[in-house]
Amino acid sequence: MSLVLVVAVGAGVGLVLRGGGSGGGAAGDGVTDPNTVVVKDEEIAELVEGHSKALASGDAKAFTSIFDQENTALVRGQARVFANLRKMPLAEKSYQVLRRQGRAEDSFGRGVKFTQDVAFVHRFAGIDLRPVAEWYRWTIEKASPHAPLVVTKVAGAPPTISGEESKTMYYPGPWDIWPDIAVVKAGSNLVLARPQDAALARRVAPTVSAAAAGDLAFWRKNGDPNAAVPAGFVVALVKGQAQLGRLFRTAKAEEAGISIGMPSWGVGDDTVKVGGTRVVMDTTTAFFKDDQGILEISEHELAHSLIAGLDSAEFSFLGRSKWIVEGFAEYVAGRDRPITENRRFPEGRAYLQGRLAMPFEGTLPTNALWDFKGMTNTNYFMGHLAMRFIAEKYGERKLVEGVVAAYRASGDDSEAAMFQALGVTKAGFERQWAGYVRAQLA
């Protein structure tokens, strides 16, 4: 079991494509032959703009009219998407043109078929700091020179760069794959669930609300009042890791919960690179056996989401130090309970006693060995103890200052930024921290 934060490397990736364009330049430039089948940028823009207007106005017939009417499953599925999206409290919603690939012109009068990536730009009211985007890949066909464009397939668009964990860009949303959505208010937050889990969502909602209130109170006490932090969160409930890896991403899931950071749409000079997050939690895990466990996982994931908007989103080779990222979330979730009550305490003691795959040598966990031979839970616990030590020695305000400094630095420089904020060297910190760990686990 692990809880991780996923923030796309380079939050601005792909946003330069806003406003349209195709992989091979504007199609149809200089075309005069009436037999030529060509798709112009203006046609794509008109198609996408009409789709936006249909969603905004609540016109289901217009929304589904762009899809292949002979493909009843596709039309029925998009009608379901429309109905689900209409339930979402979105302050902004529109479709925007991204990149195009494939043959969009034919000189011999034959039909053309190509793919067009489209961003669903949206912002949850009172929750997202900025609009964010889910990326679709539409397959579009044009049968003849004067035929309309027809969308024959809808899927998730892949990342623009290789090496991303997810095979799709924030697709699918629950509105894409759930037959219906139970939308439950939880204070300033939303809990989304499949219809059959509506009762569970209603039971979980007060705990999610309490977790959010606790995390936000911690921030108000210790954080910068002018920093970009959300006032609420979106939480989706799923059952099992297969579903966990198939919501707002397409990836292999090994966590119990996740906070997925989504890039701000049209970043430009905006300092907020991560406009919003989507928290997804697996209700089949041990955390959901009781209210205390639900509170713990909620506080942890919402702590990630709380400071996601402060992320620099700069590319880094190894990524932000996990002992800082996970240690902070663990600290926020467990700060009011004795360390001996932590579910990972026995593993921490076994680590200190040399009974695990690696011996305790008084050094902080590294990203490279974070998941080495079953050490993941232990490394979470060590990160937690690092944050407890900082809070006790320097105070919670200095802890928050150090974490924020680490987030605002590039991932590779995050650890150095933390120690600079604390005014200590890494070697000096580890010496003191190692003594603290031994005292806590004795």
Salt bridges, closest charged atoms under 4 A:
ASP41 OD1 - ARG100 NH2 2.88
GLU43 OE1 - LYS142 NZ 2.93
GLU49 OE2 - LYS53 NZ 3.40
GLU92 OE2 - ARG123 NE 2.88
ASP106 OD2 - ARG103 NH1 2.80
ASP106 OD2 - ARG110 NH2 2.85
ASP117 OD2 - ARG99 NE 2.48
ASP117 OD1 - ARG137 NE 2.73
ASP128 OD1 - ARG278 NH1 2.87
GLU165 OE2 - ARG249 NH1 3.44
ASP180 OD1 - LYS87 NZ 2.37
ASP197 OD1 - LYS239 NZ 3.07
GLU254 OE2 - LYS252 NZ 3.70
GLU255 OE1 - ARG249 NH2 3.01
ASP270 OD2 - ARG130 NE 2.56
ASP291 OD1 - ARG203 NH1 3.33
GLU296 OE1 - ARG343 NH2 3.08
ASP311 OD2 - ARG320 NH1 3.17
GLU326 OE1 - HIS300 NE2 3.10
GLU326 OE1 - HIS304 NE2 3.02
GLU330 OE2 - HIS300 ND1 2.72
GLU330 OE1 - ARG344 NH1 2.44
GLU401 OE1 - LYS398 NZ 3.28
GLU415 OE1 - LYS426 NZ 2.87
